[in-house]
Amino acid sequence: MPEEIQMPKVKCDINNCTHWIPGSRCGAASIDILNEEVGKMSQKAEQTKCKTFSERRGLSNLIGSADNMNWVGFAEEFVGAGRKLNPKITCVVDTCKYWQDNNLCNAETIEISEKSDVSEYQATNCNTFEYNEKPSNNEKIQQQQRDKGEQFH
């Protein structure tokens, strides 16, 4: 049986997100951490973002985010089944020292915060990011595609 991958704990300080729950926790089933700009690899936390952020603006907005709620995690934590309420994390920021193959994060905890008043995901950061000072594999692939004359989107 394959070993189950432990997801990092998520501490989120953005209390106007539809997935935020008291205690700076994230109730999303999964979150995506991305580079702030497509084709430009992050070298500091301010150049990362939580794509899953969705501003809490009313009932329709909350209902719209319900498809990405960690319902099983809520139930298991409520009945004391031992599971922690942690989202699955996909991180494509391969210039981070915590990034590992298959776009996984091996940090014990990640912290999501805001740059300023947040209404869009571009104003969020993964504060756990630490630059690994290695060239990005994604950037190398994109350069190879450009060298071949392929378009990158």
C-alpha positions as CSV (number, residue, x, y, z in Angstrom):
1,M,0.0,0.0,0.0
2,P,1.5,3.4,-0.9
3,E,2.4,5.7,1.9
4,E,-0.1,8.5,2.5
5,I,1.4,11.9,2.0
6,Q,0.9,14.2,4.9
7,M,-0.2,17.6,3.9
8,P,1.1,20.7,5.7
9,K,-1.1,22.5,8.2
10,V,-2.5,25.7,6.8
11,K,-2.6,28.9,8.8
12,C,-4.6,31.5,6.9
13,D,-4.8,35.1,8.1
14,I,-7.2,36.3,5.4
15,N,-10.5,36.4,7.3
16,N,-12.6,37.6,4.4
17,C,-12.0,34.4,2.3
18,T,-15.0,32.1,1.9
19,H,-12.8,29.2,3.1
20,W,-11.5,31.0,6.3
21,I,-12.7,29.6,9.6
22,P,-12.0,30.9,13.1
23,G,-8.6,30.1,14.4
24,S,-6.9,31.1,11.1
25,R,-7.8,27.8,9.6
26,C,-8.7,26.9,6.0
27,G,-11.8,24.9,5.3
28,A,-11.1,24.3,1.6
29,A,-10.7,20.8,0.3
30,S,-7.7,21.8,-1.8
31,I,-5.7,25.0,-2.4
32,D,-3.4,26.0,-5.2
33,I,-0.2,28.0,-4.6
34,L,1.1,29.7,-7.8
35,N,3.7,32.2,-9.0
36,E,2.2,35.7,-9.0
37,E,3.0,36.1,-12.7
38,V,2.8,33.4,-15.4
39,G,6.2,32.7,-16.8
40,K,8.0,34.6,-14.0
41,M,9.3,32.4,-11.2
42,S,9.1,33.6,-7.6
43,Q,12.1,34.7,-5.6
44,K,10.3,36.0,-2.6
45,A,7.0,35.4,-0.8
46,E,5.4,38.5,-2.3
47,Q,5.6,36.8,-5.7
48,T,3.4,33.9,-4.7
49,K,-0.4,33.7,-4.4
50,C,-3.2,31.4,-3.1
51,K,-5.3,30.9,-6.2
52,T,-8.1,29.4,-4.1
53,F,-8.9,32.7,-2.3
54,S,-12.4,33.8,-2.9
55,E,-13.7,37.0,-1.2
56,R,-16.7,36.5,1.1
57,R,-19.2,38.9,-0.4
58,G,-22.6,37.3,0.4
59,L,-24.6,34.2,0.3
60,S,-24.2,33.5,-3.4
61,N,-20.5,33.8,-3.1
62,L,-20.4,31.3,-0.2
63,I,-22.6,28.9,-2.1
64,G,-20.4,29.2,-5.1
65,S,-17.4,28.1,-3.0
66,A,-19.2,25.1,-1.5
67,D,-17.8,22.7,-4.1
68,N,-14.3,23.1,-2.6
69,M,-15.2,22.7,1.0
70,N,-13.6,20.0,3.1
71,W,-16.9,18.4,4.2
72,V,-15.2,15.1,5.2
73,G,-12.6,16.9,7.2
74,F,-15.2,18.9,9.1
75,A,-17.2,15.8,9.9
76,E,-14.2,13.7,11.0
77,E,-12.8,16.5,13.2
78,F,-16.3,17.2,14.7
79,V,-16.7,13.5,15.7
80,G,-13.1,13.2,16.9
81,A,-11.9,10.8,14.2
82,G,-8.4,12.1,14.5
83,R,-8.1,13.7,11.1
84,K,-7.0,17.3,11.0
85,L,-8.8,19.8,8.9
86,N,-6.1,20.4,6.3
87,P,-6.6,21.0,2.6
88,K,-4.7,19.2,-0.1
89,I,-2.0,21.6,-1.3
90,T,-0.8,21.8,-4.9
91,C,2.2,24.1,-5.3
92,V,3.8,24.9,-8.6
93,V,6.3,27.3,-7.1
94,D,9.3,25.1,-7.7
95,T,11.8,27.8,-6.7
96,C,10.7,27.3,-3.1
97,K,12.9,25.1,-0.8
98,Y,9.7,23.3,0.4
99,W,8.6,22.4,-3.1
100,Q,8.9,18.7,-4.1
101,D,8.1,16.6,-7.1
102,N,4.5,16.3,-8.2
103,N,3.9,19.9,-7.1
104,L,3.7,19.0,-3.4
105,C,4.8,21.0,-0.4
106,N,7.0,19.4,2.3
107,A,6.7,22.3,4.9
108,E,5.2,21.4,8.2
109,T,2.9,24.4,8.1
110,I,2.2,27.0,5.4
111,E,1.0,30.5,6.2
112,I,-1.2,32.4,3.8
113,S,-1.5,36.2,4.3
114,E,-2.5,39.3,2.4
115,K,-0.5,42.1,0.8
116,S,-3.2,44.7,1.5
117,D,-7.0,44.8,1.5
118,V,-7.8,41.5,-0.3
119,S,-10.6,41.3,-2.8
120,E,-8.7,39.2,-5.4
121,Y,-6.3,36.2,-5.1
122,Q,-3.4,38.2,-6.6
123,A,-3.2,40.1,-3.3
124,T,-2.4,36.9,-1.3
125,N,1.0,35.5,-0.4
126,C,2.4,32.1,0.8
127,N,4.6,33.5,3.6
128,T,6.3,30.1,4.1
129,F,8.0,30.5,0.7
130,E,11.8,30.5,0.9
131,Y,13.8,30.9,-2.3
132,N,15.9,27.8,-3.0
133,E,18.3,29.7,-5.3
134,K,18.0,27.0,-8.0
135,P,16.7,27.5,-11.5
136,S,13.1,26.7,-12.0
137,N,12.3,23.5,-13.9
138,N,9.1,25.1,-15.2
139,E,11.1,28.1,-16.4
140,K,13.6,25.7,-18.3
141,I,10.7,24.0,-20.0
142,Q,9.1,27.3,-21.0
143,Q,12.5,28.5,-22.4
144,Q,12.8,25.2,-24.4
145,Q,9.3,25.8,-25.8
146,R,10.2,29.4,-26.8
147,D,13.4,28.2,-28.4
148,K,11.3,25.8,-30.5
149,G,8.9,28.6,-31.5
150,E,6.1,27.2,-29.4
151,Q,3.7,29.6,-27.7
152,F,3.4,29.7,-23.9
153,H,0.1,30.6,-22.3
